[in-house]
Amino acid sequence: MEERLVSFTLFGQEFSFYSDAPEYEVQGAIAMLRDELEGTDLAARSTVPSSTMLVLGCLRLAARYVNLDKEFSTFRTSQEKSIDKLINKVSSGME
């Protein structure tokens, strides 16, 4: 996919970047950042610089990602154990 310029406005400031990600992914990421920032008390404070709010929002998203990654790893390990048990049952039934 070819890179294109993506622009969006947040806190009255326009941000632009280039991306080759599909449009739905870009819009999903922007919506997620908006939800994260607008859903906090930080959004109501006009004394906090927008750059600080953006960094804090990104850190909250990163923390959520780390937690989901840990949960997925636990889930994957659990599934691998279940599959191994099933394979052992099927193998022992065939002997």
C-alpha positions in Angstrom: 0.0 0.0 0.0 1.3 3.5 -0.8 2.0 6.1 1.9 -0.4 9.0 2.1 -0.7 12.0 4.3 -3.1 11.7 7.2 -4.3 14.8 9.0 -6.5 15.2 12.1 -7.3 17.8 14.7 -7.0 17.3 18.4 -7.2 20.0 21.1 -7.5 22.6 18.4 -4.2 21.6 16.8 -3.7 19.9 13.5 -1.5 16.9 13.4 -0.2 15.2 10.2 1.8 12.1 9.4 2.4 9.7 6.6 1.1 6.2 6.8 0.7 3.2 4.5 -1.7 1.5 6.9 -5.3 0.9 5.7 -7.7 3.8 6.3 -9.8 1.8 8.8 -6.6 1.2 11.0 -5.6 4.8 10.9 -9.1 6.0 11.8 -9.3 3.4 14.5 -6.0 4.5 16.0 -7.1 8.2 15.9 -10.5 7.3 17.5 -8.8 5.3 20.2 -6.5 8.2 21.1 -9.4 10.6 21.1 -11.4 8.3 23.4 -8.5 7.9 25.7 -7.8 11.6 26.0 -11.4 12.9 26.0 -12.3 10.3 28.6 -9.9 11.7 31.2 -9.9 14.6 33.6 -6.9 15.9 31.7 -9.1 16.9 28.8 -11.0 19.3 31.1 -7.8 21.0 32.4 -6.8 23.9 30.1 -3.5 24.4 32.0 -2.0 21.1 30.8 -0.2 21.6 27.5 -1.7 19.5 24.6 1.7 17.9 24.0 1.7 16.6 27.6 -1.8 15.3 27.2 -0.9 13.5 24.0 2.2 11.9 25.7 0.1 10.8 28.7 -2.6 9.5 26.4 -0.1 7.5 24.4 1.4 6.1 27.7 -2.0 5.0 28.8 -2.6 3.2 25.5 0.9 1.6 25.7 0.0 0.4 29.2 -3.2 -1.1 27.9 -1.3 -2.8 25.1 1.2 -4.3 27.5 -1.6 -5.7 29.7 -3.4 -7.1 26.6 -0.2 -8.7 25.4 0.3 -10.3 28.8 -3.3 -11.6 28.8 -2.8 -13.0 25.3 0.4 -14.7 26.3 -1.4 -16.4 29.2 -4.3 -17.4 26.9 -1.9 -18.8 24.3 -0.1 -20.9 26.9 -3.4 -22.2 28.2 -4.5 -23.1 24.7 -1.3 -24.9 23.9 -1.7 -27.0 27.1 -5.2 -27.8 26.1 -4.2 -28.8 22.6 -1.4 -31.0 24.0 -3.8 -32.8 26.3 -6.2 -33.4 23.4 -3.4 -34.7 21.2 -2.3 -37.1 24.0 -5.9 -38.3 24.4 -6.3 -38.9 20.7 -2.9 -40.6 20.5 -3.6 -42.9 23.4 -7.0 -43.8 22.0 -5.4 -44.9 18.7 -2.9 -47.3 20.3 
